[in-house]
Amino acid sequence: MSESVAVVRSSRPNFLILAPLCAGLGLAVAWQQGLPPSLFHTLLVFIGAVLAHAAVNLLNEYEDFVSGLDMMTRRTPFSGGSGSLPEIPSAARSVLVAGIGTLALVVAIGLYFLWLRGLPMLVLGATGVLLVITYTRWITRSPLLCLLAPGMGFGPVMVLGSVIALGARLDAMALVCATVAMLLVSELLLINQIPDEEADRKAGRRHLVITLGARSASRLVADLLLASHGLIVLAMLTGVLPLGSALALLTLPPALWITRRLPNAIDHPEDLNRVLGTNVAVLLATLALLILGISL
C-alpha cells in the first residue's frame, strides 16, 4: 500500500456520507422556507462539509498513531480507525499534512461565507474549527465533552452553519433538525467507543464508556437514539416539521432492536459488530428520510 493510499484510507471515505447528509438537512430547511439557494453556494456548502469531516478523520488518525493507541485498538468495521498508519508508518507525516491542508480549505470556504453572511458564520465556524483541532488531544479526556462534541460538530455547527451559509434563517425547524443530528451523532460515537474501551483507557482517554462502564453507556445509547425519534414525533405534532417527516420514523423498529440487543452484545464481538452496523444504517437512513420528508 502506497503512502497516498494510506492518506485516502485515513480520511475514512466510507464514513464521509454523514457530512453531506447533515448539510442536506440545512438545504432541506432552506427549500422549505422558500429560499432555494444558488447552485454555487450549495456546492460550496457540501464540499466544505465533506472536507471538514475528512479533516477530523485525518487528524484523529495521526494523533491516534502518534499516541500509540492504534497499536492497542481492536479494530472493527465501525470503530478503531482505518489501520492505515500501523501498516505504513512512513505515511504519518503525509496524513498530518493532508489533515492540516484539508482544514485550511474548510477555513477558506468559511471565510467566504463569513464575508457573505456575517457574524453568525463566525460563531459557528470558529466553534467547528476548535472542535476539529481539540477533539483527539483534549476533548477525549473529558467524558461529557467527549459525548457532546461530535454531535455539536455535525448538528448545530454543520446543520445550522449550512442553513446560514445558504441564506436561510434559523427557525424552529432548523433547530429541530440540528438537534436530531446532534443526538444521533453523539450516540454513534458513544456506541462505537464500546469496543475501544480497554485501548482508550490505556491511552489516557476518559469517555463515558470508561467512566460509567459499557452497560451503563449502552443505556445512554438507547436514550439518545430514542430521543432523536421522539423529537421528530414531537416536532410533527407541534407543526414544526411537516407530516412527511414521518418517513424518518421508519427507522424506529431497527432502533428499538439496537436498544434491546446492545447490552447482551457487549461481550460478544460478532453480535456487537452486527449492532454497530445496524446503528450506522439507522443513523444514515434517519437523516436521509428526514431530508426527503421535509423536502416533499
Solvent accessible surface area in square Angstrom, and as a share of the most:
residue,aa,sasa,rsa
1,M,98,0.44
2,S,59,0.38
3,E,71,0.32
4,S,74,0.48
5,V,70,0.40
6,A,0,0.00
7,V,28,0.16
8,V,90,0.51
9,R,74,0.27
10,S,0,0.00
11,S,14,0.09
12,R,50,0.18
13,P,65,0.41
14,N,132,0.68
15,F,70,0.29
16,L,28,0.14
17,I,89,0.45
18,L,10,0.05
19,A,0,0.00
20,P,34,0.21
21,L,24,0.12
22,C,0,0.00
23,A,0,0.00
24,G,6,0.06
25,L,0,0.00
26,G,0,0.00
27,L,38,0.19
28,A,3,0.02
29,V,0,0.00
30,A,0,0.00
31,W,141,0.50
32,Q,82,0.37
33,Q,30,0.13
34,G,54,0.52
35,L,76,0.38
36,P,78,0.49
37,P,26,0.17
38,S,56,0.36
39,L,133,0.66
40,F,120,0.50
41,H,29,0.13
42,T,20,0.12
43,L,94,0.47
44,L,30,0.15
45,V,11,0.06
46,F,50,0.21
47,I,87,0.44
48,G,9,0.09
49,A,7,0.06
50,V,48,0.27
51,L,40,0.20
52,A,18,0.14
53,H,14,0.06
54,A,10,0.07
55,A,0,0.00
56,V,41,0.24
57,N,8,0.04
58,L,6,0.03
59,L,25,0.13
60,N,13,0.07
61,E,2,0.01
62,Y,45,0.17
63,E,36,0.16
64,D,15,0.08
65,F,35,0.15
66,V,90,0.52
67,S,66,0.42
68,G,23,0.23
69,L,7,0.03
70,D,5,0.03
71,M,119,0.53
72,M,79,0.35
73,T,17,0.10
74,R,118,0.43
75,R,90,0.33
76,T,15,0.09
77,P,91,0.57
78,F,51,0.21
79,S,11,0.07
80,G,15,0.14
81,G,24,0.23
82,S,27,0.17
83,G,4,0.04
84,S,0,0.00
85,L,0,0.00
86,P,35,0.22
87,E,109,0.49
88,I,25,0.13
89,P,74,0.46
90,S,78,0.50
91,A,0,0.00
92,A,14,0.11
93,R,180,0.66
94,S,39,0.25
95,V,0,0.00
96,L,46,0.23
97,V,84,0.48
98,A,28,0.21
99,G,0,0.00
100,I,99,0.50
101,G,34,0.33
102,T,18,0.11
103,L,20,0.10
104,A,58,0.45
105,L,100,0.50
106,V,27,0.15
107,V,57,0.33
108,A,56,0.44
109,I,28,0.14
110,G,25,0.24
111,L,103,0.51
112,Y,68,0.26
113,F,5,0.02
114,L,49,0.24
115,W,193,0.68
116,L,60,0.30
117,R,82,0.30
118,G,28,0.27
119,L,121,0.60
120,P,65,0.41
121,M,19,0.09
122,L,87,0.43
123,V,88,0.51
124,L,27,0.14
125,G,30,0.29
126,A,56,0.44
127,T,47,0.27
128,G,12,0.12
129,V,40,0.23
130,L,111,0.55
131,L,31,0.16
132,V,19,0.11
133,I,93,0.47
134,T,26,0.15
135,Y,29,0.11
136,T,14,0.08
137,R,123,0.45
138,W,145,0.51
139,I,15,0.08
140,T,1,0.00
141,R,100,0.36
142,S,34,0.22
143,P,25,0.16
144,L,110,0.55
145,L,94,0.47
146,C,2,0.01
147,L,22,0.11
148,L,72,0.36
149,A,8,0.06
150,P,14,0.09
151,G,0,0.00
152,M,70,0.31
153,G,16,0.16
154,F,21,0.09
155,G,0,0.00
156,P,25,0.16
157,V,21,0.12
158,M,23,0.10
159,V,0,0.00
160,L,17,0.08
161,G,10,0.09
162,S,5,0.03
163,V,0,0.00
164,I,16,0.08
165,A,3,0.02
166,L,6,0.03
167,G,35,0.34
168,A,13,0.10
169,R,143,0.52
170,L,83,0.41
171,D,38,0.20
172,A,54,0.42
173,M,19,0.09
174,A,0,0.00
175,L,92,0.46
176,V,20,0.11
177,C,0,0.00
178,A,2,0.02
179,T,46,0.27
180,V,0,0.00
181,A,0,0.00
182,M,42,0.19
183,L,30,0.15
184,L,0,0.00
185,V,0,0.00
186,S,4,0.03
187,E,0,0.00
188,L,20,0.10
189,L,51,0.25
190,L,3,0.02
191,I,0,0.00
192,N,19,0.10
193,Q,20,0.09
194,I,8,0.04
195,P,13,0.08
196,D,17,0.09
197,E,38,0.17
198,E,99,0.44
199,A,6,0.05
200,D,3,0.02
201,R,107,0.39
202,K,131,0.56
203,A,20,0.16
204,G,38,0.37
205,R,29,0.10
206,R,121,0.44
207,H,1,0.01
208,L,24,0.12
209,V,0,0.00
210,I,25,0.12
211,T,59,0.34
212,L,93,0.46
213,G,25,0.24
214,A,15,0.11
215,R,118,0.43
216,S,35,0.23
217,A,0,0.00
218,S,4,0.02
219,R,145,0.53
220,L,44,0.22
221,V,0,0.00
222,A,17,0.13
223,D,88,0.45
224,L,22,0.11
225,L,1,0.00
226,L,66,0.33
227,A,45,0.35
228,S,0,0.00
229,H,4,0.02
230,G,38,0.36
231,L,40,0.20
232,I,0,0.00
233,V,58,0.33
234,L,104,0.52
235,A,3,0.02
236,M,31,0.14
237,L,143,0.71
238,T,90,0.52
239,G,61,0.58
240,V,41,0.24
241,L,4,0.02
242,P,37,0.23
243,L,142,0.71
244,G,23,0.23
245,S,0,0.00
246,A,43,0.33
247,L,54,0.27
248,A,0,0.00
249,L,41,0.21
250,L,114,0.57
251,T,8,0.05
252,L,57,0.29
253,P,86,0.54
254,P,46,0.29
255,A,0,0.00
256,L,67,0.34
257,W,73,0.26
258,I,0,0.00
259,T,24,0.14
260,R,160,0.58
261,R,88,0.32
262,L,1,0.01
263,P,41,0.26
264,N,108,0.55
265,A,1,0.01
266,I,25,0.13
267,D,98,0.51
268,H,101,0.45
269,P,71,0.45
270,E,131,0.59
271,D,33,0.17
272,L,3,0.01
273,N,44,0.23
274,R,128,0.47
275,V,0,0.00
276,L,0,0.00
277,G,19,0.19
278,T,38,0.22
279,N,1,0.00
280,V,25,0.14
281,A,58,0.45
282,V,4,0.02
283,L,3,0.01
284,L,41,0.20
285,A,37,0.29
286,T,0,0.00
287,L,0,0.00
288,A,43,0.33
289,L,39,0.19
290,L,0,0.00
291,I,33,0.17
292,L,88,0.44
293,G,1,0.01
294,I,0,0.00
295,S,65,0.42
296,L,144,0.72
